[in-house]
C-alpha cells in the first residue's frame, strides 16, 4: 500500500490535543473529526473545513468530563451519531446544506461508557453501539428506544465494532480478545450471538470487507505510533489520520500506479478497484468488479472506452459519460473489441450484436451473458433504429429478426446489391440497398414489427389478439420452440400465456420451477394450484401442499390433508388461520366421528384433543368400556379431572352392584370416605370400618363405628360403640396432627368433658374457649344449675343471656340482682315487670291448655289439637313426665289421623327431648312412628353415647352418614357445619340446604344476611329460583335503603348481593350472557343493586354530582326500589350537587307519589321528565314505602 500525503485538515498543536474519533460519510461528501475538547469539525471531500459544533454531555447539569470515542454517519450523510464516554449516544441532524442549525434528534442511554458505534448499510432507523459493560445495543430512531442485542460475555468490555457490506451482521472486538458476530436479522437474545475467534490480545481495531482484519496492542505500525484515530473514504482511495497532538492529515492511497500511453494514469486502490484518469482533460472513471474479481489488465480504446479484464468478467467504462458496467466473460486468447458502431446495442440495452473474426454474427443476452449464433458469413448487421429488430445480409439474402427474443425465427428475402442504410420514419421501416448507381428499398412487414415490439413491451392482451393472425402464428411457435431448446421454459410459458394457451403455459411454468408465476394469472391459478397441491401431498411435501391449497382458495382441503396425515397441530393451525371457528370445529368433529365409526380409537382421540374437546375422547373410551384408555386419556389431556373421573366411575360401579370395583376407584380419586359411605349404605359395615381404618386412621374408624351404631337398635349400638370407647384420646391426637383442632373440640364438647375441652383450647385452639364456656353454661342451665350457668355466662361476657335465663324461669329477684350488678340500664324494665308478676294468682295444678287440647281432640279438630298439645311447656305443667305425655298425644294424633304432619311433629318432639336429656324415653316414644325410625334410632344412640362416654352421631357422621348429620345440624341452626358437610356431597344436596338456609333467613326478614350466604357459597343456577333471587334483591333494597346510605355496612350488603347476582349472569368462562330472556329479571335486579352500590359509595366520598346522576339512574328500577324513596333521594342529591331546578323537579314528583299513597291509589302514571333522562313510569302504590322525612320534604 502506497500513501501519499495530500494536506493537513487540522494543523498540529504544541500540546496534547488528541483526536478521539474520525468518520467519513458513505456518500464521500463529509468528513467528521472529534477533538479532545469535545468539538466536532466537518470537512468536505476535498478537505476544506465547512462547519463545526460542540457536543452535549449526558447530564445537562454535569461537567464536560467526557470524550467522544466514536462517530457514524447515516447513509445519506445528513445525520451524525456520537458515542460518548459518559454513557450515551447522541444523534445530531446536520442538514443537507453546510451551516444549517444542528439539532439532537435522538438520545440513547447505555448505563456504561460507549466505546464504539456503527451504522450498517440498509439500516436507516437503527444504529449499533458497544460499551465497556460488554453489551451491544441497538438504538431505534423511530421510537427513540434502546434495546440490548446480546449478553455481556462475563462483562468483557467492547473496544470496537464493524459491520459487513450487506448491513445484516455486526462484529465486536472485546478486551479479552474475543471477536463475536451478531446476526441482525434475528430478534434480541443470546442465540443471535456467536463467538468467532479469540485474538492473541485485546481487539482494538476491526475492519470487515471480503475478509475480517483485527489488530490490537501487539500490532505496531511504523511512523504511526502517534496516531489516535483513522478512517477510510468509501472508495478506499483516501485515508484520514488523527494524531495525539490534534493534527488531522489526509493521504491518498493505492496499491500501485501506472501510466498508460503517457496520457492516462491508472491507480489501483485494491485488487478489484482501479481509477483511470485522462491526464490532458482530467476525465476519470472508477473501474471496479462487482464480483470481487481481481483486475488483471486494463486497455483503453479511442481515448474513451476502458476495458478491464478479470478471470471471469469484463468491466467496461466510458470516460466521457463516467459510466461502467460488468459482464460475465470466460473467453480465452486474444479478442478484438470494436467500438466503431454504437448501434450494436439495442434500444433497451438488453442485447448486443457483434461479429467475430470469421464474420459470424452473434447476439449476446447481457442479463445472462448467453451467446447465440445468428448468421455465418455476415457482411452487414444493424439494429433498426429505436426498435428491437435485427437486419443482416449474407450474400444476396437479406435476414430479418423481428424479435430478439426469438432468434430462431428469421424472415429472409432475395435482394440485389448491398445494404446501404435503414430508415425508420413515421412507422415505416425500409432497408435501402444499392447496386452501382441503382438504389432499391425493401419494406419490412409492419405487422411483424408491431408484434415483436408488443412482445418486448409485455402487453399481454395485444399479443394474444395479434397471435390470432395467421401471419404471426409461426413466429410465436418458433419463439416458444427456441426458448424451450435454450431451456428458457419460463420465457416460453410467458409467451404462451400472452398468446392465451393456458394449458401449455402452465406446463412450461412447472418445467421452469415457477409455479408462483403461473398462479399470478387468475385464469390458471385455481386449477394449477389444486394440481400442485395434490402433487406435493402425494410426495409427502405437506407444507408446500398446504401453501398451494390455500392459494387455490381451498383451506378446508388443506386442513383435511393434515388430518389424513395425522398431523394434528398442523391441521389445527391451518383450520384456525383460514376457516371460521364454526367451520373449523365442524371439520374436526366430523373427522373424529368418522374415525370412531371406523373403530380407529387412537386417531379419533387425537382428533378430539386437537379440536379442544378431550372430554369427547374420554366419553368415547367410556362407551367402549375401555377404562385403561379412558384413564390414560384423562391423565394426558385432563389431569385436573382425574379424581372426578375415578369418582364418577365409582358411583356407576356402585349403582351396578360392583362394590369392590367402586371401592378401588373411590380410593384412586382420593375419596375413601365415599367408599366408606357406599359400604354403609349397603350395610357392609365391616368393609366400611376397614376402609376408614386403612385410609383415615383411628379417628375415621371411630366415626364409621358411630354411623354404624346410629343405624342399629339401642342395645346393638351400645355394643358397637363399646368397641371403640377407648380411642377418643387417640382420635384427638389424629385430629391435631391433621390440623383439625375444631373437630377435636367438638368431640369433647359432646361428651361434656369440660376440663379436657378447656385444656385443648389453652394448648391448641384458643379461639374455641368461648364455645366451650358457652356450651357448658347452656348445659348447666338445662340441668337446672342456674347459679353455675350464670357464672359461666358472665365469664364469657354474656350477662344478657343470663338475665334472659332468670326471666324465663320467673326468678325476678335473681334477674334484678344481675341487672343491678352488670346491666344497670335494664333495672327499670325489670322492676316494672316484677309488679304484675307479683300480683298474678298461683298457677292451677292442671293448665287450662291441657283441657282445651283434650277438647279439641275429642271433637276431631286434629290439627288444632296437635298444636295445642305441642304448645304445652314447663310454664303450663311443671311435671316433666306430664309434659312428655302431652307431647306423646300429639305424636299419636299425627301418626293415626294426620300422617302428613308426622315428620314435623316427631322432629319437634325429638329436639325437645334432646334438650331435656330424655334420650331413652324419646327413643321408646318415637320407635312406634315408622317414618321417624331414624329419629328414634338417633335418640337411642345418643342415649348410648351418654352411657359410654363417646361423641354424638350427629357430630361425627361425616365418614359414613353425612346425610343423617345434615338434618340435625339444620334443626339446630348450625348452618356453617351444614355447608361444611354438604360440600363433600352431591350438588343437589348442597343446593337444597343452601336454599333452606337462605329461606330461613328470609323468613326472619334478614335479606342483608341472605345475600352474603349466596355470594359465599354460590347461588344455584336453576331457572325456577330466579324469582326468589329477585325477591331477595328487592327485600334487601327496601330494607337497607330505608335505613341509610353512604355507610360501609350498607355497601357490604350491596356488594354481596351484587356478586351473587353477577355470578348468575355469566357463563362458565366468565362471559356475560347479554341476550338470555330468562335472565332479564335477574339483570334488572343486578343493575338496581349496582347503581345503589355506586350511589352509596359516592355519598360516602362526598361526590355530589356523581351521586345525583346515579340516583337519577335508580328511577328506572322502582320495581325493586321504593318509588317515594327513589324520587326523594334524587331530589336531595341534586340539591347537594347545587342544581336547584333538578332538585325541585324530583321532589315535586315525590309529593305526587306520597299523596297517591295517602289516598290509597293502586297506581299512578308518571309522565316523562324532560332533561332528566327519565321516561314514562307506572307506579304501583302497593310497592311503595313512605320515607320518614316526607313531611319535611
Secondary structure as GFF3:
##gff-version 3
##sequence-region A 1 1193
A	DSSP	beta_strand	2	10	.	.	.	ID=ss1
A	DSSP	beta_strand	19	24	.	.	.	ID=ss2
A	DSSP	beta_strand	30	35	.	.	.	ID=ss3
A	DSSP	beta_strand	39	44	.	.	.	ID=ss4
A	DSSP	beta_strand	49	54	.	.	.	ID=ss5
A	DSSP	beta_strand	68	73	.	.	.	ID=ss6
A	DSSP	beta_strand	79	84	.	.	.	ID=ss7
A	DSSP	beta_strand	88	93	.	.	.	ID=ss8
A	DSSP	beta_strand	103	109	.	.	.	ID=ss9
A	DSSP	beta_strand	114	118	.	.	.	ID=ss10
A	DSSP	beta_strand	126	131	.	.	.	ID=ss11
A	DSSP	beta_strand	136	140	.	.	.	ID=ss12
A	DSSP	beta_strand	145	148	.	.	.	ID=ss13
A	DSSP	beta_strand	158	163	.	.	.	ID=ss14
A	DSSP	beta_strand	169	174	.	.	.	ID=ss15
A	DSSP	beta_strand	178	183	.	.	.	ID=ss16
A	DSSP	three_ten_helix	190	192	.	.	.	ID=ss17
A	DSSP	beta_strand	193	198	.	.	.	ID=ss18
A	DSSP	beta_strand	205	208	.	.	.	ID=ss19
A	DSSP	beta_strand	212	215	.	.	.	ID=ss20
A	DSSP	beta_strand	227	232	.	.	.	ID=ss21
A	DSSP	beta_strand	238	243	.	.	.	ID=ss22
A	DSSP	beta_strand	248	254	.	.	.	ID=ss23
A	DSSP	beta_strand	256	260	.	.	.	ID=ss24
A	DSSP	beta_strand	264	270	.	.	.	ID=ss25
A	DSSP	beta_strand	273	278	.	.	.	ID=ss26
A	DSSP	beta_strand	284	288	.	.	.	ID=ss27
A	DSSP	beta_strand	297	301	.	.	.	ID=ss28
A	DSSP	beta_strand	305	309	.	.	.	ID=ss29
A	DSSP	beta_strand	313	318	.	.	.	ID=ss30
A	DSSP	beta_strand	323	328	.	.	.	ID=ss31
A	DSSP	three_ten_helix	342	344	.	.	.	ID=ss32
A	DSSP	beta_strand	351	355	.	.	.	ID=ss33
A	DSSP	beta_strand	361	365	.	.	.	ID=ss34
A	DSSP	beta_strand	370	375	.	.	.	ID=ss35
A	DSSP	beta_strand	380	383	.	.	.	ID=ss36
A	DSSP	beta_strand	390	394	.	.	.	ID=ss37
A	DSSP	beta_strand	397	401	.	.	.	ID=ss38
A	DSSP	beta_strand	411	414	.	.	.	ID=ss39
A	DSSP	beta_strand	418	425	.	.	.	ID=ss40
A	DSSP	beta_strand	428	435	.	.	.	ID=ss41
A	DSSP	beta_strand	438	443	.	.	.	ID=ss42
A	DSSP	alpha_helix	446	457	.	.	.	ID=ss43
A	DSSP	alpha_helix	460	467	.	.	.	ID=ss44
A	DSSP	alpha_helix	470	485	.	.	.	ID=ss45
A	DSSP	alpha_helix	489	499	.	.	.	ID=ss46
A	DSSP	alpha_helix	502	511	.	.	.	ID=ss47
A	DSSP	alpha_helix	515	519	.	.	.	ID=ss48
A	DSSP	alpha_helix	522	538	.	.	.	ID=ss49
A	DSSP	alpha_helix	542	551	.	.	.	ID=ss50
A	DSSP	alpha_helix	555	564	.	.	.	ID=ss51
A	DSSP	alpha_helix	568	578	.	.	.	ID=ss52
A	DSSP	alpha_helix	581	597	.	.	.	ID=ss53
A	DSSP	alpha_helix	601	610	.	.	.	ID=ss54
A	DSSP	alpha_helix	614	623	.	.	.	ID=ss55
A	DSSP	alpha_helix	627	637	.	.	.	ID=ss56
A	DSSP	three_ten_helix	639	641	.	.	.	ID=ss57
A	DSSP	alpha_helix	642	656	.	.	.	ID=ss58
A	DSSP	alpha_helix	659	668	.	.	.	ID=ss59
A	DSSP	alpha_helix	672	681	.	.	.	ID=ss60
A	DSSP	alpha_helix	685	710	.	.	.	ID=ss61
A	DSSP	alpha_helix	714	722	.	.	.	ID=ss62
A	DSSP	three_ten_helix	725	727	.	.	.	ID=ss63
A	DSSP	alpha_helix	728	737	.	.	.	ID=ss64
A	DSSP	alpha_helix	741	750	.	.	.	ID=ss65
A	DSSP	alpha_helix	754	764	.	.	.	ID=ss66
A	DSSP	three_ten_helix	766	768	.	.	.	ID=ss67
A	DSSP	alpha_helix	769	782	.	.	.	ID=ss68
A	DSSP	alpha_helix	786	795	.	.	.	ID=ss69
A	DSSP	alpha_helix	799	808	.	.	.	ID=ss70
A	DSSP	alpha_helix	812	822	.	.	.	ID=ss71
A	DSSP	three_ten_helix	824	826	.	.	.	ID=ss72
A	DSSP	alpha_helix	827	839	.	.	.	ID=ss73
A	DSSP	alpha_helix	848	858	.	.	.	ID=ss74
A	DSSP	alpha_helix	862	870	.	.	.	ID=ss75
A	DSSP	alpha_helix	880	896	.	.	.	ID=ss76
A	DSSP	three_ten_helix	899	901	.	.	.	ID=ss77
A	DSSP	alpha_helix	902	916	.	.	.	ID=ss78
A	DSSP	alpha_helix	919	927	.	.	.	ID=ss79
A	DSSP	three_ten_helix	930	932	.	.	.	ID=ss80
A	DSSP	alpha_helix	933	948	.	.	.	ID=ss81
A	DSSP	alpha_helix	962	971	.	.	.	ID=ss82
A	DSSP	alpha_helix	975	982	.	.	.	ID=ss83
A	DSSP	alpha_helix	987	1003	.	.	.	ID=ss84
A	DSSP	alpha_helix	1007	1017	.	.	.	ID=ss85
A	DSSP	three_ten_helix	1023	1025	.	.	.	ID=ss86
A	DSSP	alpha_helix	1026	1043	.	.	.	ID=ss87
A	DSSP	alpha_helix	1048	1064	.	.	.	ID=ss88
A	DSSP	three_ten_helix	1077	1079	.	.	.	ID=ss89
A	DSSP	alpha_helix	1080	1101	.	.	.	ID=ss90
A	DSSP	alpha_helix	1104	1113	.	.	.	ID=ss91
A	DSSP	three_ten_helix	1114	1117	.	.	.	ID=ss92
A	DSSP	alpha_helix	1123	1136	.	.	.	ID=ss93
A	DSSP	alpha_helix	1140	1158	.	.	.	ID=ss94
A	DSSP	beta_strand	1163	1166	.	.	.	ID=ss95
A	DSSP	beta_strand	1177	1180	.	.	.	ID=ss96
A	DSSP	three_ten_helix	1181	1183	.	.	.	ID=ss97
A	DSSP	three_ten_helix	1188	1190	.	.	.	ID=ss98
###
